[in-house]
Amino acid sequence: MSPELTRLRERVERALADALPPETAWPETIHRAVRYSLLAGGKRVRPLLALAAGAAAGGSEDEVMPLACAVELIHTYSLVHDDLPAMDDDDLRRGRPTSHKVFGEAIAILAGDALLTRAFHLMADVPADWDAARVRRRLDATAALGEACGTTGLIGGQVDDLESEGRDVDAAGLERLHRAKTGALLGACVRGGAILGGAGPADLESLGAYASAIGLAFQVVDDVLDATEQAETLGKTAGKDAAADKATYVKIHGLERSRALAARLRREAHESLAPLGPRGALLAELADLIVDRRA
Ligand code: GRG
């Protein structure tokens, strides 16, 4: 990781630690639970995408940081809920026992709810002296985020995933599922960061194409890693997709074609950034990290 991305990642860690009440705040259990899952050390890909998109558009880090925190809170909520017995029923996440294993199912449900709620609280918390254009940009980024988490994005993709268990899913159906479940939130990081950075229509179009490519690449690589890596590397249960006979890129296309698809999507992501010139360097690096990652 370049020094600049490392610096941003450290900033994100500090901002996330401040984004939730302390463990000592009443009622302590819920604050321990939300902090346990949020501060467990994920890769922070989504906040970094938001900050890199904001920088590409010429915006300041401070302007984008509430979104950077909000997307990580929402992502963490989705993991906590996805791990519940009623969903994927998993014991291990980010290298630790899952939230419901530590705090019980009721608190894990509430922890997910709390993370989602706090994300939109952060986005709505705007100082009284902001001018209308600045407030408008925050509202636009918030709306993009709300759409991405909703019934045609993250939640829709999760419903499609649940309903596709035990059913034959073709390549187009799999792509639609993953563009909603994984791609929509990644897209909102890029789009929201760009909006907050003040991007114009041409930059938004380039960044939209970039987000579409990395959104799918992220999931293709996730499917490859689930089939090829061990739990110690992944920090979560490995081989779950095959055990549950889930529709994945590896199942439908095989390992080699899945890897080739990820490589093609990486090229598409890089090509989309060409009009931005050096302003797209951090986003290009993130595309490489997404495709080359081992966990
Ligand atoms: C419960 C509403 C609801 C949605 C769940 C995101 C999701 C939908 C489920 C999580 C399971 C999963 C495999 C999702 C695909 C997206 C994905 C690969 C998530 C893991 O993201 P990383 O690799 O994790 O960025 P870290 O821990 O690094 O943040």
Residues whose N, C-alpha, C, O or C-beta is under 5 A from the ligand:
A	BS01	GRG	G42 K43 R44 V45 S78 L79 H81 D82 R94 L154 I155 Q158 K181 T182 D222 A295
